[in-house]
């Protein structure tokens, strides 16, 4: 009897959390307080909807300047997807690629020059670690021991400095929202929907399996609380007064 009662219990549905989203002006204020490659990474995440690790794992050959698109390999859903390469970032990305090439050439002079690859990929393409196309767009400042081969190679940047630089920029901009680099992904989706792009297009760019995941970003559009006028604003003669 007791077991029957337990089986019939309906579990409470976990409430959906509304993501933190910055306005366009707030994004601009944050980015203006970031420097060099941290600015470029944050701008790229906002301009493409990339997750932090998707940005850091970008390979040089994933950037297609001819078709103005980026290839995101093996995303959170285990699939590849294309996102638009922002025209305004093309020159800065080319400069970053030149910096990656400079590091690669310096590694060669030191007797290294290989970039880290997953074990299966390295076995399939044995020469790939030496090819510039497989190098990370944002390589680490230092070499490290590759866990797959046990040799010293160049890896991509660690996310910690990026996250720290973003937090500092948010504080410097005087923004009190709990914003992280992942917030830029939320901003990408929300601002596209706000600009009139259809939700299916945004779903594809975000790499969402279910459109319901994308629909959460409609909360900032003129369809919810922002479309409702508070009754206090309709009162005649209401004036702002000091509470102190």
Secondary structure by P-SEA (a helix, b strand, c coil): caaaaaaaccccccbbbbcccccaaaaaaaaaaccaaaaaaaaaaaaccccaaaaaacccccccccccbbbbccccccccccccccccaaaaaaaaaaaaaaaaaaaaaaccbbbbbcaaaaaacccccccccccccccccccccccccccbbbbcccaaaaaaaaaaaaaaaccccccccaaaaaaaaaaaaaacccaaaaaaaaccccccccccccccccccccccccccccccbbbbbbcc
